[in-house]
Amino acid sequence: MVLAKYFLLLVFLQAIQPPKDILVTVKTMVQSIKNGHDAEALKQIDIASMSAFLLEDYTGPSTNQQQAEFASLLSSYVSKYIFSKLHDNFKQAVSIDYGAPEINKDAAGLLSTFKIDNPLKKQEVKLKYSLIKTKKGWKVTDFTFAGDRPVLANLRDDKIRPLLKAGGLSNVINEMRKEQ
């Protein structure tokens, strides 16, 4: 009887503790970006979910080949533009503090605060990571700097939607190729 109660207590405690792999995913990505290992950082990202979000309201024609190329180009975009912006901030950070993950079924958010000790300006930057639980564990799907909209929402609204409207998915892909 005591063993059964102990087992139930362990199950309950595991259920209320946030999964450590959320923090591991984000920390691995942050360290990889900080050290310039973009390929490793990209392993912590769910490009398929990002692609789906960016194209969520597109109803025009597309082939599997176009969707695959879009995802590939998006990976390059994330590495070239988003990681490069984060790299500079992470490189200057003297410390990074992580809050407790906010979990809602298969989605989570994790807030980090990194302190930048620049000789010209000391500052704290708050960055929230959005994650989803996949078959391969927790993966990052978006980033939000405090006081701003999510990075993907800005990308979708400012770049992707106008390009889709002007010429469909092939137009988006052509423009993304040019930025390579």
C-alpha positions in Angstrom: 0.0 0.0 0.0 2.8 2.4 0.9 4.6 1.5 -2.4 1.4 2.3 -4.4 1.0 5.7 -2.7 4.7 6.5 -3.3 4.3 5.5 -7.0 1.2 7.7 -7.4 3.0 10.6 -5.7 5.9 10.2 -8.2 3.5 10.1 -11.2 1.8 13.3 -9.9 5.1 15.1 -9.3 6.3 14.2 -12.8 3.0 15.5 -14.3 3.2 18.9 -12.6 7.0 19.4 -13.3 7.7 21.2 -16.6 9.5 19.0 -19.0 13.3 19.7 -18.8 13.6 19.1 -22.5 11.9 22.4 -23.2 14.8 24.2 -21.5 17.3 21.8 -23.1 15.9 22.6 -26.5 16.1 26.3 -26.0 19.5 26.3 -24.3 21.0 24.1 -27.0 19.7 26.4 -29.7 21.0 29.5 -27.9 24.4 28.0 -27.4 24.5 26.9 -31.0 23.6 30.3 -32.3 26.0 32.0 -29.9 28.8 29.8 -31.2 27.9 30.2 -34.9 26.7 26.5 -35.3 23.6 27.3 -37.3 23.1 23.7 -38.5 22.9 22.5 -34.9 20.6 25.4 -34.0 18.3 24.5 -36.9 17.8 21.0 -35.4 16.0 22.7 -32.5 13.5 24.4 -34.9 10.4 23.0 -36.4 10.6 24.4 -39.9 7.4 22.5 -41.0 5.3 24.3 -38.4 6.9 27.6 -39.4 6.2 27.0 -43.0 2.6 26.1 -42.3 2.1 29.3 -40.2 3.6 31.5 -42.9 1.4 30.0 -45.6 -1.7 29.3 -43.5 -4.1 31.5 -45.4 -2.7 30.8 -48.9 -5.3 28.9 -51.0 -3.6 29.2 -54.4 -1.9 26.4 -56.2 1.2 24.7 -54.9 3.1 21.5 -55.5 4.8 19.3 -53.0 8.1 20.3 -54.7 7.3 24.0 -54.1 6.4 23.4 -50.5 9.6 21.5 -49.9 11.7 24.2 -51.6 9.9 26.9 -49.5 10.8 25.0 -46.3 14.4 24.7 -47.4 14.6 28.4 -48.3 12.9 29.2 -45.0 15.7 27.2 -43.1 18.3 29.4 -44.9 16.3 32.5 -44.1 16.1 31.6 -40.4 19.8 31.0 -40.3 20.9 34.0 -42.3 18.6 36.7 -40.9 17.0 35.5 -37.6 20.0 33.7 -36.2 22.4 36.5 -37.2 20.3 39.0 -35.3 20.2 36.7 -32.3 23.9 35.8 -32.6 25.0 39.4 -32.0 22.8 39.7 -28.9 23.8 36.3 -27.4 27.5 37.0 -28.1 27.3 40.2 -26.0 25.2 38.6 -23.2 27.0 38.2 -19.9 24.1 36.1 -18.5 20.9 34.5 -19.7 18.1 33.7 -17.2 15.2 31.5 -18.1 11.7 31.6 -16.6 9.5 28.6 -16.0 7.9 27.2 -19.2 4.3 27.9 -19.8 2.8 24.7 -21.1 -0.6 24.3 -22.8 -0.9 20.7 -24.0 1.5 20.4 -26.9 2.5 24.1 -27.0 4.8 26.0 -24.7 6.4 29.3 -24.2 9.6 30.1 -22.4 10.8 33.6 -21.5 14.4 34.4 -21.3 16.2 37.6 -20.2 19.7 38.2 -21.3 21.9 40.9 -19.9 24.1 42.7 -22.3 27.2 44.4 -20.9 28.1 46.7 -23.8 30.6 49.5 -22.9 28.2 52.0 -24.5 25.0 50.6 -23.1 24.0 48.0 -20.5 20.7 46.5 -21.2 18.3 43.6 -20.5 16.6 42.0 -23.5 13.6 39.8 -23.0 13.0 37.1 -25.6 10.1 34.6 -25.6 10.4 31.3 -27.4 7.3 29.5 -28.7 7.6 25.7 -28.9 5.6 22.7 -29.9 5.9 19.1 -28.9 6.7 16.9 -31.9 7.6 13.3 -32.3 11.2 14.3 -32.0 10.6 16.3 -28.7 10.0 20.0 -28.2 11.0 22.3 -31.1 11.1 26.1 -31.3 8.5 27.6 -33.7 8.8 31.4 -33.1 10.6 34.1 -31.2 9.2 37.3 -29.7 11.2 40.2 -28.4 9.5 42.1 -25.6 7.4 44.9 -26.9 7.2 43.5 -30.4 5.1 41.1 -32.4 6.3 37.5 -33.0 9.1 37.3 -35.6 7.1 35.0 -37.9 4.0 37.2 -37.7 6.1 40.1 -38.9 7.7 38.0 -41.7 4.3 36.8 -42.8 2.5 40.1 -42.8 5.4 42.3 -44.1 6.9 40.0 -46.7 5.1 36.6 -47.4 1.5 37.8 -47.8 2.3 40.7 -50.2 4.4 38.3 -52.3 1.7 35.7 -52.3 -0.9 38.2 -53.3 1.3 39.5 -56.1 2.1 36.2 -57.6 1.5 33.1 -55.5 3.9 30.7 -53.9 6.2 30.7 -57.0 6.7 34.4 -56.5 7.6 33.9 -52.8 10.1 31.2 -53.7 11.7 33.4 -56.5 12.1 36.3 -54.1 13.6 34.0 -51.4 16.0 32.6 -53.9 17.2 36.1 -54.7 17.9 36.7 -51.0 20.2 33.6 -50.8 
